[in-house]
């Protein structure tokens, strides 16, 4: 089973990398681009067949290491 974790900054947290991406896109002629928010994507191979256990384990990984839950949100998608 694979876990796909998407991590993004919470609303209201400044995103200087997102702003830099937006500015670069504007300079390349993509004038219709509005606000850009960037994040992280992490794919994890799990040796767990029980979806509930896998989700719980990945939630623990996010809380302890992968995401800074003070300023970041995360979502987990499990794929068999």
PyMOL Python script that loads the backbone (N, CA, C, O; Angstrom):
from pymol import cmd

cmd.read_pdbstr("""\
ATOM      1  N   UNK A   1       0.848  -1.166   0.000  1.00  0.00           N
ATOM      2  CA  UNK A   1       0.000   0.000   0.000  1.00  0.00           C
ATOM      3  C   UNK A   1       0.900   1.238   0.000  1.00  0.00           C
ATOM      4  O   UNK A   1       1.964   1.248   0.620  1.00  0.00           O
ATOM      5  N   UNK A   2       0.459   2.266  -0.698  1.00  0.00           N
ATOM      6  CA  UNK A   2       1.182   3.526  -0.732  1.00  0.00           C
ATOM      7  C   UNK A   2       0.367   4.587  -0.017  1.00  0.00           C
ATOM      8  O   UNK A   2      -0.860   4.624  -0.107  1.00  0.00           O
ATOM      9  N   UNK A   3       1.072   5.442   0.690  1.00  0.00           N
ATOM     10  CA  UNK A   3       0.454   6.625   1.285  1.00  0.00           C
ATOM     11  C   UNK A   3       0.989   7.829   0.537  1.00  0.00           C
ATOM     12  O   UNK A   3       2.197   7.982   0.360  1.00  0.00           O
ATOM     13  N   UNK A   4       0.090   8.667   0.107  1.00  0.00           N
ATOM     14  CA  UNK A   4       0.464   9.918  -0.556  1.00  0.00           C
ATOM     15  C   UNK A   4       0.081  11.054   0.371  1.00  0.00           C
ATOM     16  O   UNK A   4      -1.095  11.247   0.679  1.00  0.00           O
ATOM     17  N   UNK A   5       1.069  11.798   0.811  1.00  0.00           N
ATOM     18  CA  UNK A   5       0.867  12.863   1.784  1.00  0.00           C
ATOM     19  C   UNK A   5       1.087  14.207   1.102  1.00  0.00           C
ATOM     20  O   UNK A   5       2.140  14.450   0.511  1.00  0.00           O
ATOM     21  N   UNK A   6       0.095  15.070   1.189  1.00  0.00           N
ATOM     22  CA  UNK A   6       0.173  16.430   0.658  1.00  0.00           C
ATOM     23  C   UNK A   6       0.246  17.374   1.849  1.00  0.00           C
ATOM     24  O   UNK A   6      -0.616  17.348   2.727  1.00  0.00           O
ATOM     25  N   UNK A   7       1.279  18.206   1.874  1.00  0.00           N
ATOM     26  CA  UNK A   7       1.480  19.135   2.980  1.00  0.00           C
ATOM     27  C   UNK A   7       1.481  20.549   2.422  1.00  0.00           C
ATOM     28  O   UNK A   7       2.221  20.860   1.489  1.00  0.00           O
ATOM     29  N   UNK A   8       0.639  21.406   3.008  1.00  0.00           N
ATOM     30  CA  UNK A   8       0.552  22.791   2.562  1.00  0.00           C
ATOM     31  C   UNK A   8       0.539  23.712   3.771  1.00  0.00           C
ATOM     32  O   UNK A   8       0.173  23.307   4.874  1.00  0.00           O
ATOM     33  N   UNK A   9       0.942  24.949   3.551  1.00  0.00           N
ATOM     34  CA  UNK A   9       0.883  25.935   4.618  1.00  0.00           C
ATOM     35  C   UNK A   9      -0.568  26.278   4.924  1.00  0.00           C
ATOM     36  O   UNK A   9      -1.410  26.319   4.027  1.00  0.00           O
ATOM     37  N   UNK A  10      -0.849  26.522   6.187  1.00  0.00           N
ATOM     38  CA  UNK A  10      -2.202  26.919   6.578  1.00  0.00           C
ATOM     39  C   UNK A  10      -2.508  28.309   6.017  1.00  0.00           C
ATOM     40  O   UNK A  10      -1.601  29.101   5.763  1.00  0.00           O
ATOM     41  N   UNK A  11      -3.793  28.591   5.830  1.00  0.00           N
ATOM     42  CA  UNK A  11      -4.207  29.920   5.382  1.00  0.00           C
ATOM     43  C   UNK A  11      -3.725  30.949   6.388  1.00  0.00           C
ATOM     44  O   UNK A  11      -3.794  30.731   7.598  1.00  0.00           O
ATOM     45  N   UNK A  12      -3.242  32.056   5.888  1.00  0.00           N
ATOM     46  CA  UNK A  12      -2.753  33.121   6.753  1.00  0.00           C
ATOM     47  C   UNK A  12      -1.257  33.060   7.012  1.00  0.00           C
ATOM     48  O   UNK A  12      -0.672  34.040   7.475  1.00  0.00           O
ATOM     49  N   UNK A  13      -0.624  31.923   6.723  1.00  0.00           N
ATOM     50  CA  UNK A  13       0.821  31.800   6.883  1.00  0.00           C
ATOM     51  C   UNK A  13       1.475  32.298   5.594  1.00  0.00           C
ATOM     52  O   UNK A  13       1.118  31.867   4.498  1.00  0.00           O
ATOM     53  N   UNK A  14       2.428  33.205   5.741  1.00  0.00           N
ATOM     54  CA  UNK A  14       3.103  33.750   4.569  1.00  0.00           C
ATOM     55  C   UNK A  14       3.833  32.643   3.816  1.00  0.00           C
ATOM     56  O   UNK A  14       4.414  31.741   4.419  1.00  0.00           O
ATOM     57  N   UNK A  15       3.793  32.729   2.497  1.00  0.00           N
ATOM     58  CA  UNK A  15       4.408  31.715   1.636  1.00  0.00           C
ATOM     59  C   UNK A  15       5.356  32.414   0.661  1.00  0.00           C
ATOM     60  O   UNK A  15       4.976  32.673  -0.481  1.00  0.00           O
ATOM     61  N   UNK A  16       6.592  32.726   1.093  1.00  0.00           N
ATOM     62  CA  UNK A  16       7.515  33.431   0.201  1.00  0.00           C
ATOM     63  C   UNK A  16       7.874  32.644  -1.056  1.00  0.00           C
ATOM     64  O   UNK A  16       8.086  33.239  -2.112  1.00  0.00           O
ATOM     65  N   UNK A  17       7.946  31.311  -0.962  1.00  0.00           N
ATOM     66  CA  UNK A  17       8.235  30.518  -2.167  1.00  0.00           C
ATOM     67  C   UNK A  17       7.075  30.597  -3.146  1.00  0.00           C
ATOM     68  O   UNK A  17       7.291  30.702  -4.353  1.00  0.00           O
ATOM     69  N   UNK A  18       5.855  30.549  -2.644  1.00  0.00           N
ATOM     70  CA  UNK A  18       4.689  30.690  -3.505  1.00  0.00           C
ATOM     71  C   UNK A  18       4.679  32.039  -4.198  1.00  0.00           C
ATOM     72  O   UNK A  18       4.354  32.134  -5.381  1.00  0.00           O
ATOM     73  N   UNK A  19       5.037  33.092  -3.455  1.00  0.00           N
ATOM     74  CA  UNK A  19       5.091  34.445  -4.030  1.00  0.00           C
ATOM     75  C   UNK A  19       6.169  34.504  -5.112  1.00  0.00           C
ATOM     76  O   UNK A  19       5.948  35.109  -6.161  1.00  0.00           O
ATOM     77  N   UNK A  20       7.328  33.889  -4.878  1.00  0.00           N
ATOM     78  CA  UNK A  20       8.399  33.881  -5.871  1.00  0.00           C
ATOM     79  C   UNK A  20       7.964  33.142  -7.133  1.00  0.00           C
ATOM     80  O   UNK A  20       8.277  33.569  -8.244  1.00  0.00           O
ATOM     81  N   UNK A  21       7.246  32.039  -6.963  1.00  0.00           N
ATOM     82  CA  UNK A  21       6.739  31.292  -8.121  1.00  0.00           C
ATOM     83  C   UNK A  21       5.751  32.148  -8.906  1.00  0.00           C
ATOM     84  O   UNK A  21       5.806  32.191 -10.135  1.00  0.00           O
ATOM     85  N   UNK A  22       4.853  32.824  -8.207  1.00  0.00           N
ATOM     86  CA  UNK A  22       3.873  33.688  -8.876  1.00  0.00           C
ATOM     87  C   UNK A  22       4.579  34.795  -9.649  1.00  0.00           C
ATOM     88  O   UNK A  22       4.224  35.081 -10.793  1.00  0.00           O
ATOM     89  N   UNK A  23       5.575  35.414  -9.029  1.00  0.00           N
ATOM     90  CA  UNK A  23       6.316  36.483  -9.715  1.00  0.00           C
ATOM     91  C   UNK A  23       7.035  35.951 -10.948  1.00  0.00           C
ATOM     92  O   UNK A  23       7.049  36.612 -11.986  1.00  0.00           O
ATOM     93  N   UNK A  24       7.632  34.765 -10.846  1.00  0.00           N
ATOM     94  CA  UNK A  24       8.327  34.181 -11.997  1.00  0.00           C
ATOM     95  C   UNK A  24       7.346  33.868 -13.126  1.00  0.00           C
ATOM     96  O   UNK A  24       7.643  34.106 -14.297  1.00  0.00           O
ATOM     97  N   UNK A  25       6.187  33.337 -12.771  1.00  0.00           N
ATOM     98  CA  UNK A  25       5.172  33.044 -13.796  1.00  0.00           C
ATOM     99  C   UNK A  25       4.701  34.320 -14.471  1.00  0.00           C
ATOM    100  O   UNK A  25       4.505  34.337 -15.686  1.00  0.00           O
ATOM    101  N   UNK A  26       4.516  35.393 -13.703  1.00  0.00           N
ATOM    102  CA  UNK A  26       4.116  36.671 -14.293  1.00  0.00           C
ATOM    103  C   UNK A  26       5.186  37.171 -15.257  1.00  0.00           C
ATOM    104  O   UNK A  26       4.875  37.668 -16.340  1.00  0.00           O
ATOM    105  N   UNK A  27       6.468  37.034 -14.850  1.00  0.00           N
ATOM    106  CA  UNK A  27       7.546  37.513 -15.721  1.00  0.00           C
ATOM    107  C   UNK A  27       7.663  36.683 -16.994  1.00  0.00           C
ATOM    108  O   UNK A  27       8.220  37.150 -17.987  1.00  0.00           O
ATOM    109  N   UNK A  28       7.147  35.463 -16.974  1.00  0.00           N
ATOM    110  CA  UNK A  28       7.144  34.613 -18.167  1.00  0.00           C
ATOM    111  C   UNK A  28       5.908  34.829 -19.042  1.00  0.00           C
ATOM    112  O   UNK A  28       5.719  34.149 -20.050  1.00  0.00           O
ATOM    113  N   UNK A  29       5.071  35.787 -18.637  1.00  0.00           N
ATOM    114  CA  UNK A  29       3.915  36.129 -19.455  1.00  0.00           C
ATOM    115  C   UNK A  29       2.606  35.482 -19.025  1.00  0.00           C
ATOM    116  O   UNK A  29       1.595  35.628 -19.712  1.00  0.00           O
ATOM    117  N   UNK A  30       2.606  34.779 -17.918  1.00  0.00           N
ATOM    118  CA  UNK A  30       1.375  34.162 -17.427  1.00  0.00           C
ATOM    119  C   UNK A  30       0.653  35.150 -16.508  1.00  0.00           C
ATOM    120  O   UNK A  30       0.649  35.001 -15.286  1.00  0.00           O
ATOM    121  N   UNK A  31       0.044  36.156 -17.128  1.00  0.00           N
ATOM    122  CA  UNK A  31      -0.550  37.270 -16.385  1.00  0.00           C
ATOM    123  C   UNK A  31      -1.821  36.899 -15.635  1.00  0.00           C
ATOM    124  O   UNK A  31      -2.210  37.611 -14.710  1.00  0.00           O
ATOM    125  N   UNK A  32      -2.470  35.822 -16.001  1.00  0.00           N
ATOM    126  CA  UNK A  32      -3.735  35.462 -15.372  1.00  0.00           C
ATOM    127  C   UNK A  32      -3.544  34.642 -14.080  1.00  0.00           C
ATOM    128  O   UNK A  32      -4.522  34.256 -13.439  1.00  0.00           O
ATOM    129  N   UNK A  33      -2.279  34.379 -13.702  1.00  0.00           N
ATOM    130  CA  UNK A  33      -2.002  33.647 -12.464  1.00  0.00           C
ATOM    131  C   UNK A  33      -2.237  34.580 -11.288  1.00  0.00           C
ATOM    132  O   UNK A  33      -1.740  35.706 -11.255  1.00  0.00           O
ATOM    133  N   UNK A  34      -3.004  34.088 -10.327  1.00  0.00           N
ATOM    134  CA  UNK A  34      -3.247  34.849  -9.102  1.00  0.00           C
ATOM    135  C   UNK A  34      -2.274  34.410  -8.026  1.00  0.00           C
ATOM    136  O   UNK A  34      -1.073  34.299  -8.272  1.00  0.00           O
ATOM    137  N   UNK A  35      -2.782  34.166  -6.855  1.00  0.00           N
ATOM    138  CA  UNK A  35      -1.965  33.738  -5.727  1.00  0.00           C
ATOM    139  C   UNK A  35      -1.470  32.311  -5.954  1.00  0.00           C
ATOM    140  O   UNK A  35      -2.206  31.478  -6.482  1.00  0.00           O
ATOM    141  N   UNK A  36      -0.255  32.031  -5.567  1.00  0.00           N
ATOM    142  CA  UNK A  36       0.327  30.692  -5.674  1.00  0.00           C
ATOM    143  C   UNK A  36       0.743  30.251  -4.278  1.00  0.00           C
ATOM    144  O   UNK A  36       1.400  30.999  -3.555  1.00  0.00           O
ATOM    145  N   UNK A  37       0.362  29.048  -3.906  1.00  0.00           N
ATOM    146  CA  UNK A  37       0.789  28.434  -2.651  1.00  0.00           C
ATOM    147  C   UNK A  37       1.539  27.162  -3.017  1.00  0.00           C
ATOM    148  O   UNK A  37       1.055  26.374  -3.830  1.00  0.00           O
ATOM    149  N   UNK A  38       2.688  26.955  -2.442  1.00  0.00           N
ATOM    150  CA  UNK A  38       3.455  25.756  -2.722  1.00  0.00           C
ATOM    151  C   UNK A  38       3.433  24.854  -1.498  1.00  0.00           C
ATOM    152  O   UNK A  38       3.140  25.296  -0.387  1.00  0.00           O
ATOM    153  N   UNK A  39       3.748  23.585  -1.720  1.00  0.00           N
ATOM    154  CA  UNK A  39       3.745  22.637  -0.619  1.00  0.00           C
ATOM    155  C   UNK A  39       4.674  21.477  -0.912  1.00  0.00           C
ATOM    156  O   UNK A  39       5.554  21.561  -1.768  1.00  0.00           O
ATOM    157  N   UNK A  40       4.458  20.390  -0.181  1.00  0.00           N
ATOM    158  CA  UNK A  40       5.295  19.194  -0.335  1.00  0.00           C
ATOM    159  C   UNK A  40       4.400  17.999  -0.647  1.00  0.00           C
ATOM    160  O   UNK A  40       3.246  17.934  -0.225  1.00  0.00           O
ATOM    161  N   UNK A  41       4.957  17.071  -1.388  1.00  0.00           N
ATOM    162  CA  UNK A  41       4.288  15.804  -1.686  1.00  0.00           C
ATOM    163  C   UNK A  41       5.245  14.693  -1.298  1.00  0.00           C
ATOM    164  O   UNK A  41       6.386  14.663  -1.760  1.00  0.00           O
ATOM    165  N   UNK A  42       4.792  13.785  -0.459  1.00  0.00           N
ATOM    166  CA  UNK A  42       5.619  12.675  -0.003  1.00  0.00           C
ATOM    167  C   UNK A  42       4.869  11.380  -0.268  1.00  0.00           C
ATOM    168  O   UNK A  42       3.701  11.247   0.099  1.00  0.00           O
ATOM    169  N   UNK A  43       5.536  10.429  -0.903  1.00  0.00           N
ATOM    170  CA  UNK A  43       4.933   9.117  -1.168  1.00  0.00           C
ATOM    171  C   UNK A  43       5.684   8.077  -0.344  1.00  0.00           C
ATOM    172  O   UNK A  43       6.912   8.000  -0.390  1.00  0.00           O
ATOM    173  N   UNK A  44       4.934   7.282   0.407  1.00  0.00           N
ATOM    174  CA  UNK A  44       5.520   6.304   1.319  1.00  0.00           C
ATOM    175  C   UNK A  44       4.976   4.920   0.996  1.00  0.00           C
ATOM    176  O   UNK A  44       3.762   4.731   0.925  1.00  0.00           O
ATOM    177  N   UNK A  45       5.861   3.957   0.800  1.00  0.00           N
ATOM    178  CA  UNK A  45       5.454   2.557   0.650  1.00  0.00           C
ATOM    179  C   UNK A  45       5.272   1.969   2.048  1.00  0.00           C
ATOM    180  O   UNK A  45       6.172   2.048   2.885  1.00  0.00           O
ATOM    181  N   UNK A  46       4.120   1.389   2.289  1.00  0.00           N
ATOM    182  CA  UNK A  46       3.813   0.804   3.596  1.00  0.00           C
ATOM    183  C   UNK A  46       3.643  -0.709   3.475  1.00  0.00           C
ATOM    184  O   UNK A  46       3.108  -1.207   2.486  1.00  0.00           O
ATOM    185  N   UNK A  47       4.096  -1.414   4.473  1.00  0.00           N
ATOM    186  CA  UNK A  47       3.880  -2.862   4.543  1.00  0.00           C
ATOM    187  C   UNK A  47       2.731  -3.109   5.514  1.00  0.00           C
ATOM    188  O   UNK A  47       2.885  -3.800   6.521  1.00  0.00           O
ATOM    189  N   UNK A  48       1.594  -2.541   5.196  1.00  0.00           N
ATOM    190  CA  UNK A  48       0.389  -2.659   6.018  1.00  0.00           C
ATOM    191  C   UNK A  48      -0.797  -2.822   5.086  1.00  0.00           C
ATOM    192  O   UNK A  48      -0.956  -2.040   4.149  1.00  0.00           O
ATOM    193  N   UNK A  49      -1.629  -3.822   5.326  1.00  0.00           N
ATOM    194  CA  UNK A  49      -2.776  -4.055   4.454  1.00  0.00           C
ATOM    195  C   UNK A  49      -4.075  -3.494   5.034  1.00  0.00           C
ATOM    196  O   UNK A  49      -5.051  -3.325   4.303  1.00  0.00           O
ATOM    197  N   UNK A  50      -4.097  -3.208   6.318  1.00  0.00           N
ATOM    198  CA  UNK A  50      -5.280  -2.650   6.964  1.00  0.00           C
ATOM    199  C   UNK A  50      -5.271  -1.134   6.792  1.00  0.00           C
ATOM    200  O   UNK A  50      -4.374  -0.454   7.291  1.00  0.00           O
ATOM    201  N   UNK A  51      -6.283  -0.598   6.075  1.00  0.00           N
ATOM    202  CA  UNK A  51      -6.305   0.834   5.762  1.00  0.00           C
ATOM    203  C   UNK A  51      -6.361   1.704   7.008  1.00  0.00           C
ATOM    204  O   UNK A  51      -5.693   2.735   7.073  1.00  0.00           O
ATOM    205  N   UNK A  52      -7.149   1.302   7.994  1.00  0.00           N
ATOM    206  CA  UNK A  52      -7.275   2.101   9.216  1.00  0.00           C
ATOM    207  C   UNK A  52      -5.948   2.182   9.954  1.00  0.00           C
ATOM    208  O   UNK A  52      -5.572   3.245  10.448  1.00  0.00           O
ATOM    209  N   UNK A  53      -5.235   1.059  10.031  1.00  0.00           N
ATOM    210  CA  UNK A  53      -3.935   1.049  10.697  1.00  0.00           C
ATOM    211  C   UNK A  53      -2.927   1.879   9.910  1.00  0.00           C
ATOM    212  O   UNK A  53      -2.134   2.620  10.491  1.00  0.00           O
ATOM    213  N   UNK A  54      -2.962   1.751   8.591  1.00  0.00           N
ATOM    214  CA  UNK A  54      -2.042   2.511   7.749  1.00  0.00           C
ATOM    215  C   UNK A  54      -2.288   4.010   7.909  1.00  0.00           C
ATOM    216  O   UNK A  54      -1.341   4.786   8.043  1.00  0.00           O
ATOM    217  N   UNK A  55      -3.545   4.412   7.896  1.00  0.00           N
ATOM    218  CA  UNK A  55      -3.884   5.839   8.044  1.00  0.00           C
ATOM    219  C   UNK A  55      -3.416   6.355   9.393  1.00  0.00           C
ATOM    220  O   UNK A  55      -2.847   7.443   9.479  1.00  0.00           O
ATOM    221  N   UNK A  56      -3.649   5.588  10.440  1.00  0.00           N
ATOM    222  CA  UNK A  56      -3.221   5.980  11.775  1.00  0.00           C
ATOM    223  C   UNK A  56      -1.708   6.132  11.850  1.00  0.00           C
ATOM    224  O   UNK A  56      -1.201   7.082  12.445  1.00  0.00           O
ATOM    225  N   UNK A  57      -0.997   5.199  11.247  1.00  0.00           N
ATOM    226  CA  UNK A  57       0.465   5.240  11.260  1.00  0.00           C
ATOM    227  C   UNK A  57       0.992   6.464  10.513  1.00  0.00           C
ATOM    228  O   UNK A  57       1.915   7.131  10.980  1.00  0.00           O
ATOM    229  N   UNK A  58       0.408   6.755   9.359  1.00  0.00           N
ATOM    230  CA  UNK A  58       0.856   7.913   8.574  1.00  0.00           C
ATOM    231  C   UNK A  58       0.498   9.208   9.302  1.00  0.00           C
ATOM    232  O   UNK A  58       1.271  10.165   9.267  1.00  0.00           O
ATOM    233  N   UNK A  59      -0.651   9.252   9.955  1.00  0.00           N
ATOM    234  CA  UNK A  59      -0.995  10.432  10.766  1.00  0.00           C
ATOM    235  C   UNK A  59       0.062  10.670  11.847  1.00  0.00           C
ATOM    236  O   UNK A  59       0.449  11.811  12.101  1.00  0.00           O
ATOM    237  N   UNK A  60       0.522   9.602  12.475  1.00  0.00           N
ATOM    238  CA  UNK A  60       1.563   9.731  13.489  1.00  0.00           C
ATOM    239  C   UNK A  60       2.875  10.228  12.880  1.00  0.00           C
ATOM    240  O   UNK A  60       3.575  11.044  13.479  1.00  0.00           O
ATOM    241  N   UNK A  61       3.203   9.728  11.682  1.00  0.00           N
ATOM    242  CA  UNK A  61       4.417  10.179  10.991  1.00  0.00           C
ATOM    243  C   UNK A  61       4.340  11.682  10.727  1.00  0.00           C
ATOM    244  O   UNK A  61       5.311  12.413  10.926  1.00  0.00           O
ATOM    245  N   UNK A  62       3.167  12.125  10.276  1.00  0.00           N
ATOM    246  CA  UNK A  62       2.989  13.545   9.963  1.00  0.00           C
ATOM    247  C   UNK A  62       3.104  14.400  11.219  1.00  0.00           C
ATOM    248  O   UNK A  62       3.764  15.440  11.211  1.00  0.00           O
ATOM    249  N   UNK A  63       2.463  13.961  12.296  1.00  0.00           N
ATOM    250  CA  UNK A  63       2.483  14.720  13.536  1.00  0.00           C
ATOM    251  C   UNK A  63       3.876  14.785  14.150  1.00  0.00           C
ATOM    252  O   UNK A  63       4.241  15.796  14.752  1.00  0.00           O
ATOM    253  N   UNK A  64       4.657  13.721  14.005  1.00  0.00           N
ATOM    254  CA  UNK A  64       5.968  13.662  14.648  1.00  0.00           C
ATOM    255  C   UNK A  64       7.115  14.183  13.796  1.00  0.00           C
ATOM    256  O   UNK A  64       8.125  14.639  14.333  1.00  0.00           O
ATOM    257  N   UNK A  65       6.973  14.122  12.454  1.00  0.00           N
ATOM    258  CA  UNK A  65       8.111  14.467  11.611  1.00  0.00           C
ATOM    259  C   UNK A  65       7.765  15.205  10.323  1.00  0.00           C
ATOM    260  O   UNK A  65       8.353  16.246  10.030  1.00  0.00           O
ATOM    261  N   UNK A  66       6.835  14.686   9.567  1.00  0.00           N
ATOM    262  CA  UNK A  66       6.654  15.155   8.190  1.00  0.00           C
ATOM    263  C   UNK A  66       6.047  16.547   8.075  1.00  0.00           C
ATOM    264  O   UNK A  66       6.405  17.296   7.166  1.00  0.00           O
ATOM    265  N   UNK A  67       5.147  16.906   8.967  1.00  0.00           N
ATOM    266  CA  UNK A  67       4.467  18.201   8.880  1.00  0.00           C
ATOM    267  C   UNK A  67       4.660  18.980  10.172  1.00  0.00           C
ATOM    268  O   UNK A  67       4.647  18.411  11.264  1.00  0.00           O
ATOM    269  N   UNK A  68       4.837  20.267  10.037  1.00  0.00           N
ATOM    270  CA  UNK A  68       4.843  21.156  11.200  1.00  0.00           C
ATOM    271  C   UNK A  68       3.397  21.593  11.395  1.00  0.00           C
ATOM    272  O   UNK A  68       2.941  22.547  10.765  1.00  0.00           O
ATOM    273  N   UNK A  69       2.682  20.898  12.264  1.00  0.00           N
ATOM    274  CA  UNK A  69       1.236  21.089  12.373  1.00  0.00           C
ATOM    275  C   UNK A  69       0.845  22.448  12.945  1.00  0.00           C
ATOM    276  O   UNK A  69      -0.338  22.788  12.957  1.00  0.00           O
ATOM    277  N   UNK A  70       1.805  23.225  13.414  1.00  0.00           N
ATOM    278  CA  UNK A  70       1.508  24.585  13.866  1.00  0.00           C
ATOM    279  C   UNK A  70       1.196  25.471  12.663  1.00  0.00           C
ATOM    280  O   UNK A  70       0.297  26.310  12.719  1.00  0.00           O
ATOM    281  N   UNK A  71       1.948  25.280  11.569  1.00  0.00           N
ATOM    282  CA  UNK A  71       1.778  26.152  10.402  1.00  0.00           C
ATOM    283  C   UNK A  71       1.372  25.415   9.135  1.00  0.00           C
ATOM    284  O   UNK A  71       1.117  26.048   8.111  1.00  0.00           O
ATOM    285  N   UNK A  72       1.306  24.066   9.187  1.00  0.00           N
ATOM    286  CA  UNK A  72       0.996  23.295   7.978  1.00  0.00           C
ATOM    287  C   UNK A  72      -0.202  22.379   8.184  1.00  0.00           C
ATOM    288  O   UNK A  72      -0.436  21.861   9.277  1.00  0.00           O
ATOM    289  N   UNK A  73      -0.949  22.195   7.111  1.00  0.00           N
ATOM    290  CA  UNK A  73      -2.012  21.175   7.036  1.00  0.00           C
ATOM    291  C   UNK A  73      -1.481  20.022   6.211  1.00  0.00           C
ATOM    292  O   UNK A  73      -0.581  20.189   5.388  1.00  0.00           O
ATOM    293  N   UNK A  74      -2.052  18.845   6.444  1.00  0.00           N
ATOM    294  CA  UNK A  74      -1.683  17.711   5.597  1.00  0.00           C
ATOM    295  C   UNK A  74      -2.913  16.877   5.307  1.00  0.00           C
ATOM    296  O   UNK A  74      -3.883  16.880   6.065  1.00  0.00           O
ATOM    297  N   UNK A  75      -2.855  16.166   4.195  1.00  0.00           N
ATOM    298  CA  UNK A  75      -3.894  15.195   3.854  1.00  0.00           C
ATOM    299  C   UNK A  75      -3.210  13.934   3.387  1.00  0.00           C
ATOM    300  O   UNK A  75      -2.119  13.969   2.819  1.00  0.00           O
ATOM    301  N   UNK A  76      -3.879  12.803   3.638  1.00  0.00           N
ATOM    302  CA  UNK A  76      -3.304  11.501   3.313  1.00  0.00           C
ATOM    303  C   UNK A  76      -4.250  10.762   2.393  1.00  0.00           C
ATOM    304  O   UNK A  76      -5.443  10.660   2.680  1.00  0.00           O
ATOM    305  N   UNK A  77      -3.732  10.243   1.287  1.00  0.00           N
ATOM    306  CA  UNK A  77      -4.473   9.366   0.387  1.00  0.00           C
ATOM    307  C   UNK A  77      -3.780   8.018   0.399  1.00  0.00           C
ATOM    308  O   UNK A  77      -2.566   7.936   0.208  1.00  0.00           O
ATOM    309  N   UNK A  78      -4.545   6.963   0.624  1.00  0.00           N
ATOM    310  CA  UNK A  78      -3.992   5.608   0.610  1.00  0.00           C
ATOM    311  C   UNK A  78      -4.371   4.942  -0.701  1.00  0.00           C
ATOM    312  O   UNK A  78      -5.525   4.997  -1.126  1.00  0.00           O
ATOM    313  N   UNK A  79      -3.383   4.305  -1.345  1.00  0.00           N
ATOM    314  CA  UNK A  79      -3.581   3.649  -2.624  1.00  0.00           C
ATOM    315  C   UNK A  79      -3.040   2.228  -2.504  1.00  0.00           C
ATOM    316  O   UNK A  79      -1.911   2.020  -2.058  1.00  0.00           O
ATOM    317  N   UNK A  80      -3.852   1.255  -2.905  1.00  0.00           N
ATOM    318  CA  UNK A  80      -3.398  -0.136  -2.824  1.00  0.00           C
ATOM    319  C   UNK A  80      -2.666  -0.558  -4.075  1.00  0.00           C
ATOM    320  O   UNK A  80      -2.217  -1.700  -4.172  1.00  0.00           O
TER     321      UNK A  80
END
""", "prot")
cmd.dss("prot")
cmd.show_as("cartoon", "prot")
cmd.util.cbc("prot")
cmd.orient("prot")
